């Protein structure tokens, strides 16, 4: 498929919003499959059936494209989480409720994309994680407020601090010397972190529900 770009500015070229989303969706998958460093702008231009010059009119360099791709992924995941907040009333159940697209995004992080971002583009990676942390912390804090109102979470902890601790643990998979990704996959690691977090904030009634949901 040849991409023609004539309505929303990505860089210096105006692109229709629908085509821009389609472009970012495919670019995201290419980076996931090939890695942040390995995938070249030449290869990207070839995949989209456009010249390298046109690609550089869209994005001034690969770093700018990577940043846009990560923002696209972040927005997709956060929107899915917010929709789950609206549809799942029980706070404990919500935390263990999975979504196919979110799960796929988490699992895809085991690819070269994240590893190469950490190694070759640390500024982009940590900037992205800061943005993700800020938005995801709001999801966690809303969940705590709902869980307290339902009698499922304790009152005697600082929800903002616990959200930061949760995120710090999740991020440690990529940066800590204590975890070997060959021994524990990311999705299993995050599941263990979630269980630890939930048990630390739950009331006895909340813990009963955790046990029921994980039988």
Secondary structure, DSSP 8 states (H G I E B T S, - for coil): --------BSSSSB--HHHHHHHHHHHHHHHHHH-TTTS-HHHHHHHHT--HHHHHHH-SSHHHHHHHHHHHHHHHHHHHHHHHHHH--SHHHHHH---HHHHHHHHHTTSHHHHHHHHH-HHHHHHHHHHHHHHHHHHHHHHHHHHHHTT-B-SSS-HHHHHHHHHHHHHHHHH-TT--TTTS-HHHHHHHHHHHHHHHHB-HHHHHHHHHHT-
